[in-house]
Amino acid sequence: MRPVIKKSAKSEVVAVGNESIGCIYLEKRGCITVGERMSIDEHETRRQKAGIIAAKLVKRISVDKGITIEEAQNLLSPKRANPDEAEVDNSAIVYDYIEDFTELNTLSALDGVSVATAIATIFIQNRVAYPVEVTEVAKLNATKLSIAPTSFYIKDKQQIKFGNCIVTVKGNHDVDSEVLSVHPISERVFPGSGFLYNGRRYQIGTDEWTEKDTKELDETLITEIFNFYQNERAGWVTTETPADTDADVDTGDLAEGELPQLTGMTSTGESNPTA
């Protein structure tokens, strides 16, 4: 029998990005899970190791050659005071410490941009939510919703959560559908984004997204996702008031080949603008 772990049943979906760089919806937890940390540490540890190896190599060169730390650093990473100066020739040093330089260069290839890209990929794979944007007000008992085209299929009986209103889809809907057939809705739904829901939790995550997909995003959006990760890791310094915080989130089953939808909507930091 599996143990039951009780936890506050709060979750929040927030928009990251803006209309100029693209916008993606991610689950906000206020923490990093152990699984995410294990995946992320693999990338951050390699980068940190490069710095440690470089520091040790500088000290070793300083001792072996009888020079200052600054001089050793300049041999390791030659710099010129101005463009007209000749570059420092460190080929002899490289040859003397070839194994150290080889390992350092290999680890240094994982630069800041690469780390941000890897972490953004992990967060999209684990945290992405699937927005359905209503474009017109839907009245009580409406059976049709006007929506913006999506990049994913919406299946029969799929639930979508708009604020406190949970809508059940009637029939299968292809990508780019602009009208969504639903069972009579229990309250009015206003223009804005709802998210795929499984009856208890938002559906999040995708197995179809790769680092190659992330590299095709705007670099600024990757930075925004990385900043979101840093805030999650720090537990967020400021407190935001979510519009919808009564649902847990899981990785509900999605259609095969389904990718997270990127939108041109402006980030509001709200879990659901329609609440």
C-alpha positions in Angstrom: 0.0 0.0 0.0 1.3 3.4 -1.0 1.6 6.1 1.7 -0.7 9.1 1.3 1.2 12.4 1.5 -1.1 15.4 2.3 -0.2 18.7 0.8 -1.9 22.1 0.4 -4.2 21.7 -2.7 -3.1 24.9 -4.3 -1.7 25.4 -7.8 -1.4 28.3 -10.2 -0.8 28.6 -13.9 1.0 31.8 -14.9 2.0 33.3 -18.2 5.7 33.7 -18.9 6.7 36.0 -21.7 4.9 38.7 -23.7 3.4 39.4 -27.1 6.7 40.4 -28.7 8.7 37.3 -27.7 5.9 34.8 -27.3 4.1 33.6 -24.2 3.9 30.2 -22.6 1.9 29.1 -19.6 3.7 27.3 -16.8 2.7 25.8 -13.5 3.8 27.8 -10.5 4.6 25.7 -7.4 6.8 27.9 -5.4 9.4 25.2 -5.2 11.5 22.8 -7.3 10.6 19.1 -7.1 13.3 16.5 -6.4 13.0 15.2 -10.0 13.4 18.6 -11.5 16.4 19.3 -9.2 18.1 16.1 -10.2 17.7 16.9 -13.9 18.9 20.5 -13.4 21.8 19.7 -11.2 23.3 17.6 -14.0 23.7 20.8 -16.0 24.6 23.3 -13.2 27.2 20.9 -11.7 29.1 20.6 -14.9 29.2 24.3 -15.2 30.4 24.8 -11.6 33.0 22.1 -12.1 34.5 24.1 -15.0 35.0 27.0 -12.6 36.7 24.8 -10.0 39.0 23.3 -12.5 40.0 26.7 -13.9 40.7 28.0 -10.4 42.9 25.0 -9.6 44.7 25.2 -12.9 45.5 28.9 -12.4 47.0 28.2 -9.0 49.0 25.3 -10.3 50.4 27.4 -13.1 51.3 30.1 -10.7 53.2 27.7 -8.4 54.9 25.8 -11.3 56.0 28.9 -13.2 56.7 31.1 -10.2 54.4 33.8 -11.4 51.5 35.7 -9.8 47.9 34.5 -9.9 47.0 37.4 -12.2 49.8 36.5 -14.6 48.7 32.8 -14.5 45.1 33.9 -15.2 46.2 35.9 -18.2 48.0 32.9 -19.6 45.0 30.8 -19.1 42.6 33.4 -20.7 44.8 35.8 -22.6 43.4 39.4 -22.7 44.4 42.5 -24.5 44.3 45.9 -23.0 43.3 47.3 -26.4 42.7 45.9 -29.9 46.1 47.1 -31.1 48.1 45.0 -28.6 49.4 41.5 -29.6 47.6 38.6 -28.1 49.5 36.7 -25.3 50.9 33.4 -26.7 49.9 30.7 -24.3 50.5 27.7 -26.7 53.4 26.5 -24.5 51.2 26.6 -21.4 48.4 24.7 -23.2 50.9 22.0 -24.3 52.3 21.7 -20.7 48.8 21.3 -19.3 47.0 19.7 -22.3 44.8 17.3 -20.3 43.6 20.0 -17.9 42.9 22.4 -20.8 41.0 19.6 -22.7 38.7 18.9 -19.7 38.2 22.6 -19.1 37.3 23.4 -22.7 34.8 20.5 -22.7 33.1 21.7 -19.6 33.2 25.4 -20.6 31.2 24.5 -23.7 28.2 24.4 -21.4 28.0 28.1 -21.0 25.3 30.2 -19.5 23.1 30.2 -22.6 23.3 26.4 -22.7 22.4 26.0 -19.1 19.4 28.4 -19.5 18.3 26.5 -22.6 18.5 23.1 -20.8 16.6 24.4 -17.8 13.9 26.0 -19.9 13.5 22.7 -21.7 13.1 20.8 -18.4 10.5 23.3 -17.2 8.5 23.1 -20.4 8.5 19.4 -20.3 7.3 19.3 -16.7 5.3 22.5 -16.2 3.6 23.6 -19.4 -0.1 24.0 -19.3 -2.5 24.1 -22.3 -4.6 27.3 -22.8 -7.9 27.5 -24.5 -8.7 31.2 -25.2 -12.3 32.3 -25.3 -12.8 35.2 -27.7 -16.4 36.2 -27.0 -18.6 36.2 -23.9 -20.5 32.9 -23.5 -23.8 33.1 -21.7 -25.2 30.7 -19.1 -26.2 27.4 -20.6 -24.4 28.2 -23.9 -23.3 25.1 -25.9 -20.9 26.8 -28.2 -17.7 28.7 -27.3 -15.9 31.0 -29.7 -12.2 30.3 -29.2 -8.8 31.2 -30.7 -7.3 28.4 -32.8 -5.2 26.0 -30.7 -2.2 24.0 -31.6 -3.5 20.8 -30.1 -6.6 18.5 -30.5 -9.4 18.8 -28.0 -11.1 15.5 -27.4 -14.6 14.6 -26.6 -15.4 14.9 -22.8 -12.2 16.9 -22.3 -12.7 19.3 -19.4 -11.5 22.9 -19.5 -11.3 25.2 -16.4 -12.2 28.8 -16.8 -11.9 30.4 -13.4 -14.5 28.5 -11.3 -16.4 27.2 -14.3 -15.5 23.7 -15.5 -16.6 23.1 -19.1 -17.0 19.7 -20.7 -16.3 19.4 -24.4 -18.8 17.7 -26.7 -17.2 15.9 -29.6 -13.7 15.9 -31.0 -12.2 19.1 -32.2 -9.3 19.5 -34.7 -6.4 21.9 -34.4 -7.4 25.4 -35.5 -11.0 25.0 -34.5 -12.6 28.4 -33.8 -15.9 27.1 -32.3 -15.9 24.6 -29.4 -19.0 22.5 -28.8 -19.7 22.0 -25.1 -22.3 20.7 -22.7 -24.4 23.6 -21.3 -22.2 25.7 -19.2 -23.0 26.5 -15.6 -22.1 30.2 -15.6 -21.0 32.9 -18.0 -17.5 32.6 -19.4 -15.7 35.8 -20.4 -12.9 36.3 -22.9 -9.6 35.0 -21.6 -7.8 31.8 -21.2 -8.9 28.6 -19.5 -6.7 25.4 -19.3 -7.1 21.8 -20.0 -8.3 20.0 -16.8 -8.8 16.4 -15.8 -11.5 16.8 -13.1 -9.1 17.3 -10.3 -6.0 19.0 -11.6 -4.7 21.0 -14.6 -3.1 18.9 -17.3 0.5 19.8 -17.6 3.7 18.5 -19.2 4.7 17.0 -22.5 6.9 14.2 -23.7 7.1 15.7 -27.2 9.2 18.8 -26.4 13.0 18.6 -26.9 15.9 20.9 -26.4 15.9 21.4 -30.2 12.4 23.0 -29.9 13.6 25.3 -27.1 16.5 26.5 -29.3 14.0 27.8 -31.8 12.4 30.1 -29.2 13.2 33.8 -28.8 16.3 34.0 -26.6 14.6 36.5 -24.4 11.7 34.1 -23.8 14.3 31.4 -22.8 15.7 34.0 -20.3 12.2 34.7 -18.9 11.6 30.9 -18.3 15.1 30.7 -16.7 14.2 33.6 -14.4 10.9 31.9 -13.6 12.9 28.8 -12.6 15.2 30.9 -10.3 12.1 32.4 -8.6 10.6 29.0 -8.1 13.9 27.8 -6.6 14.0 30.8 -4.3 10.3 30.3 -3.3 9.4 33.8 -4.7 10.3 36.9 -2.8 7.0 38.6 -3.5 3.5 37.1 -3.1 1.1 37.3 -6.0 -2.6 36.8 -5.7 -3.7 34.0 -8.0 -7.2 34.1 -9.6 -7.5 30.3 -9.4 -5.8 28.3 -6.6 -8.1 25.4 -5.8 -6.6 22.7 -8.0 -3.6 20.4 -8.0 -1.8 19.8 -11.2 -0.7 16.6 -12.9 0.6 15.3 -16.2 -2.7 14.3 -17.7 -2.7 12.2 -20.9 -2.5 14.4 -24.0 -3.0 13.6 -27.7 0.0 11.9 -29.3 2.4 14.4 -30.9 0.8 17.3 -28.9 3.2 20.2 -28.1 2.6 23.1 -25.7 1.0 26.1 -27.3 2.9 29.3 -27.5 0.7 32.4 -27.7 1.2 36.0 -28.3 -0.6 37.0 -25.1 0.9 39.3 -22.6 2.1 37.8 -19.3 -0.2 38.9 -16.5 1.1 36.6 -13.7 -2.5 35.5 -13.1 -3.5 31.9 -13.0 -6.8 32.6 -14.9 -7.9 36.0 -16.2 -11.5 34.8 -16.5 -12.0 34.1 -12.8 
